[in-house]
Amino acid sequence: MLNIFTLANGRLVQEEIESLEELSRFKPIWVDLESPTVEEKRWIKQHYELSIPEDAMDDDIEESARFYEEDNGELHIRSDFLIDDDANPRSVRVAFIVNEHNKSLRSCGVLFSIHDEDVPVFRLLRMRARRAPGLIDEAKDVLLKLFDADAEYSADTLESIYDHLEQASKMVLSGDVTDDVAREVLGAIARQEDLNGRIRRNVMDTRRAVSFMMRSKMLNAEQFEEARQILRDIESLDSHTAFLFDKINFLMDATVGFININQNKIIKIFSVASVALLPPTLIASVYGMNFKFMPELEWEFGYAYVILLMIMSAVGPMLYFRKRGWLK
């Protein structure tokens, strides 16, 4: 899908393009390509003289492969954006291309973004830019606002993680943690730990992208200050993710501790039962001996006597253990 965004009365207006002729009728500040087809890439190359790299969304982690400037003045930025999906939280790689210097090209002053699926941060920015006139003046504003919205989206997701961990805390600290409850809590904690790790990686990636924009000297004074504010917001998110990691580790240790307690209870029951059955076992062993002269062997009530003696020797320790509370 090929969407372009123009400015009208200070608001961002979206147009969906279905042909090269439609593309030539507009002067956008932002061209968004979601899962672009070969034909749509050809339109961009033909109209804007811009070639979209085949490896635009590769998973390179080296800074030189993700943030660089071409000889023709094009700045390339690859950054990850978070998708907080309950079933499958993930990060989506987005490639940005912006030309601010080479005015001989039609791409000058236009931000190009390429990604494989729709990103919540993009929807958030489009909604805000339609409702708030003057929010965006040029292509660089779009890029900065996307990173700003990404930091805000990460903050909202951290609040959601905290809420889920609070629910897990109530379940763990209720005092009655069965194995089923422990299994449910561990699953919830693992999901939140994975999401918290993704947020930490996401904000680190955003920090690198914003820092590159500041070093490239592409920002004016107002935009530079906005970029610094984004970095300050990211710094605050780092401390929150560290706090949540500590809370996750505490809940994990507490839950595993309750599992160990439950297992110890089971082992204690087996231990008590084993001790209680030792006296009957001793009696049975004595009367299982092959001695010739044993008084009870010829006694009419010898068998009943031994059975009763074994029962009493088993019940006696069990009553004692119960009185001491060892069977709970």
Residue, then its C-alpha position, 0 to 999 in steps of 0.5 A: m500500500l502506498n500512502i502519501f501525506t500532504l499539508a493542508n491548513g497545517r494539518l496532515v492529509q492522507e491520500e492513497i495512491e493507486s497509479l503513477e499519474e496520481l502520485s505526480r499530482f501531489k507534493p507530499i512531505w511524507v510517503d509511506l510504503e507498507s509492504p510495497t509491491v515491485e510496481e509501487k517501488r518503480w513508481i517511487k524510483q521513476h517519479y522521485e529518482l529514489s531507489i529503495p534498497e533491497d535490504a532496507m528492512d534487514d536485521d543488521i545491528e551495526e550502526s554503520a548499516r542502520f544509520y548512514e548518509e549516501d553520496n547524493g545526500e540521502l539520509h538512511i535510518r532503520s529503526d524498530f517500532l513496538i507492537d504490543d499485541d497480547a498474542n504476539p508482541r513484536s518489533v517491526r523494522v522501519a526504514f526511513i529515507v530523507n533528502e534535505h540537501n540535494k534540491s535537484l531531486r524531487s525527493c528533497g524535503v520528503l520523508f519515505s518510510i518502508h515497513d512490512e505491516d501497519v505500526p500503531v505509532f504511525r496510526l497515532l501520529r496520523m490521528r494527531a496530525r489530522r486533529a492538531p494543526g501546526l503539529i507538523d511543518e516538514a518531513k523532519d517533524v514527521l520523523l521526530k514526532l514518530f520517535d516521540a510517539d514511539a517513546e510514549y507508546s513504550a511508556d503506555t506499554l510499561e504501565s500495562i506491564y505494571d498493571h499485569l504484574e500487580q495482578a500477579s503480585k496479588m495472586v502470589l502474596s495471597g498466601d494460598v498458591t497452588d501449583d495451578v496458580a503458580r503455573e499461571v503466574l509464572g506464565a504471566i510473568a514470563r510474558q511481561e518479562d519478554l515484553n519489558g525486554r522488547i521495550r528496553r531494546n526498542v527505546m535503545d534503538t530509538r535513542r540511537a536513531v535520534s542521536f544520529m539525527m542530532r549528529s547529522k546536523m539535519l535539525n534546526a534549533e527547535q527540532f534539536e531541542e525536541a530531540r533532546q527532550i525525546l532522549r530525556d524521556i527515553e532515559s526515564l523509561d530506562s529506569h522504569t524498565a530496570f524497576l520492572f525487571d527487579k519486580i519481575n525477578f522478585l515475583m519469579d523468586a516468590t512463585v518458585g519459593f511457593i512451588n518449593i514449599n508445596q513440594n516440601k509439603i508432599i515430601k514431608i507427608f511421605s516422610v511422616a508416613s514412612v516413619a509411622l510405618l516403621p513400628p508395624t514393619l518392625i513387628a512384622s519382621v520379628y514375627g517373620m523370623n524362622f525361630k522354632f520357639m516363639p510363644e505366640l506361634e501356637w497361641e489361638f489369638g496370636y494372629a489377631y494380636v499381632i495385627l492389632l499391635m501393628i495397627m496400634s503402633a502405626v496409629g500412635p505415631m500418626l496421632y502424635f504427628r497430627k498433634r504436632g501439626w506435621l501433617k498439615 
